[in-house]
């Protein structure tokens, strides 16, 4: 018998997002260490990237892009 869900119908998407976010964080951390950046510098880079993404999303939402 095969199961349709790993955890439950509602928790599977949350589990998938958590795994994806963890994988992304590990990749970003590894790449930033290779560039010689410390944790504080990595956080600054992440904030800048997220800020740029939100600016692009906001511009599309407002019809400016």
Secondary structure, 3 states (H helix, E strand, C coil): CCCCCCCCCCHHHHHHHHHHHHHHHHHHHHHHHHCCCCHHHHHHHHHHHHHHHHHHHHHHHHCCC
